[in-house]
Amino acid sequence: MPEPLADSAAPVLEAVHVTKHFPVHGGQGAGRFDSMRRRVVHAVEDASLGLYAGQVTALVGESGSGKSTLARILAGLYRRTSGEVLLRGRPVRTNHGRAFRRHVGEVQLILQDPYGSFNPMLRVSTHLERAVRIHEPRHEPRHGGDALLARTTELLEQVNLSPARQFLDKYPHELSGGQLQRVSIARALAARPSVILADEPVSNLDVSIRLGVLNLLAELTSADRVALLYVTHDVASARYFARETAVMYAGQLIESGPSEQVTSDPAHPYTRLLVSSAPDPARRAPREQLQDTGQPPSLISPPAGCRFHPRCPLVMQRCTTQAPPRFELGGGHWARCWLFQSAVSSDITKEKPAT
């Protein structure tokens, strides 16, 4: 496991109380137009997350929890409804023009499906050359192609695709999923970014090659001091790959802390269910077995109180009406759950479950 992050370090990229609502369009009956226009999908709600140089941070949760939306907000692809995104402590306030290009020069996004992120009609060399020309303008054709070829060759060798000449002339469909995802990483590295946002980077790959891609990302993070966000639904890989793990449910961050602590001793009932569903022979038996009792809620009409309460096996009456704040559990570990309100811990033990 990676060594703990120094407390004095400041995040390279940070989301501060970020909220994102998507408007809901359409509906049955013209008379309902005005009411439908005001409805929104609460995709991300009051999320705060920091990414640090040389550190892998995992963002885990089931499909539809808002993980990818938060990553795209950090990448500058989605406008925020409220909140701030800070790059090196300065607010990021644009998603177009030269300012946006400067932002993506620092913050690169790697998508889940490598085949969907490349033009199938263009060779690998063309994709990489375009990225180099955008982010390193000195590599213009009028200066000769040798520098450009040297840089694209260097990028492929950096992601362990060698001999590089063998891959430069290929089309995307001629590569395996693992090889093409490595090309995606090489294209991101062309910008020499400070932050990489990897959105489910191995979920579409064969199990046998996932570890190789994850190890590559970990090596690049350490060697280049890149801040890496690893978005995944696989909490087991987060434990071994990331230093910090944040858990997202129904658009909200509900637990965060050192990966070893979050995955071996999860605090929030949802995290405990998530961890118990991931086979891991190295994990000790949970303190008690919880039973999932429902499905994720609608994000158009999220439930009052704790959003997990309709399916929580430990739900209490207050959970149905009061949203829990963030409770610090020590060592950088925190959770949003009324079970950890120390001031009323005696009351919690006496309180009856909600019916």
CORSUL-V215800 format. One record per backbone hydrogen bond with DSSP energy under -0.5 kcal/mol. NH is the residue of the N-H (numbers start at 1). CO is the residue of the C=O. If there is no record, write none. Layout:
BEGIN
NH&CO  NH&CO
END
This chain:
BEGIN
9&6  12&51  13&51  14&86  15&49  16&84  17&15  18&47  19&82  20&44  22&41  24&39  25&23  29&27  32&29  33&30  36&32  37&33  38&34  39&36  41&22  42&40  42&299  43&20  43&41  44&20  45&251  47&18  49&15  51&13  55&52  57&55  57&228  58&244  59&230  60&58  60&246  61&232  65&62  70&66  71&67  72&68  73&69  74&70  75&71  76&72  76&73  77&72  78&72  81&19  82&19  84&16  86&14  87&90  88&12  88&86  90&87  92&85  93&91  100&96  101&97  102&98  103&99  104&100  105&101  106&102  106&103  107&103  108&106  108&195  110&197  111&109  114&112  117&113  117&114  118&115  120&118  122&119  124&170  125&168  127&123  128&124  129&125  130&126  131&127  132&128  133&129  134&130  135&131  136&132  139&136  140&138  143&140  144&141  148&144  149&145  150&146  151&147  152&148  153&149  154&150  155&151  156&152  157&153  158&154  159&155  160&157  161&156  162&160  166&163  167&164  168&164  169&165  170&167  172&122  174&171  175&172  180&176  181&177  182&178  183&179  184&180  185&181  186&182  187&183  188&184  189&185  190&186  191&188  192&189  194&106  195&106  196&227  197&108  198&196  198&229  199&110  199&197  200&198  200&231  203&200  205&202  209&206  210&206  210&207  211&207  213&209  214&210  215&211  216&212  217&213  218&214  219&215  220&216  221&217  222&218  223&219  224&220  225&221  226&221  227&194  228&55  228&226  229&196  230&57  230&228  231&198  231&229  232&59  235&233  238&234  239&235  240&236  241&237  242&238  243&56  244&56  245&257  246&58  247&255  248&60  249&252  251&65  252&249  254&247  254&252  255&247  256&334  257&245  259&243  262&258  263&259  264&260  265&261  272&268  273&269  274&270  275&271  276&272  277&273  278&275  279&277  283&280  290&288  292&290  293&311  305&321  306&319  309&306  311&308  312&308  312&309  315&312  317&352  319&316  320&316  320&317  321&318  322&318  327&325  327&335  328&326  329&333  330&333  333&330  334&256  335&327  336&254  337&335  340&337  341&338  342&340  344&341  345&342  348&344  349&345  350&346  351&347  354&315
END
